[in-house]
Amino acid sequence: MTETTTLWRPTGPQELALVRASGWTAWPPRLPDQPIFYPVLNEQYAVMIARDWNVPASGAGYVTRFEVERAYAEQFPVQQVGGRDILELWVPAEQLDEFNRHIVGLIEVVHEFHAEG
């Protein structure tokens, strides 16, 4: 059995629609102004981004959870981008197709947030 690492990804409705279109198996290519794909290493940080950034930006925010082969994921540096628990993996956009091939199982939505009203 392959050892995996659990990652979370806060996302908005447009990116989530592309994940759904993949059959819940892959993240879409980055946009030209997005050189890095950055899943996060803890659920609380993902919730904070989905609720506090995605909802105001697009009316909804989602937290997804997925597994990646641990040996593969370990090549990407963990970046501390704030407090002690504000941790991200930085995957260069040009490596995202390969990263997707190392996802084990399906990407699942574990939290949803919507704008009031």
Secondary structure, DSSP 4 states (H G I P E B T S, - for coil): ---EEEEEEEE-HHHHHHHHHTTSS-PPPPPTT--EE--BS-HHHHHHHIIIIIHHHHSEEEEEEEEEEHHHHTTSPEEE-SSTT-EEE-EEGGGHHHHHHTEEEEEEEEEEEE---
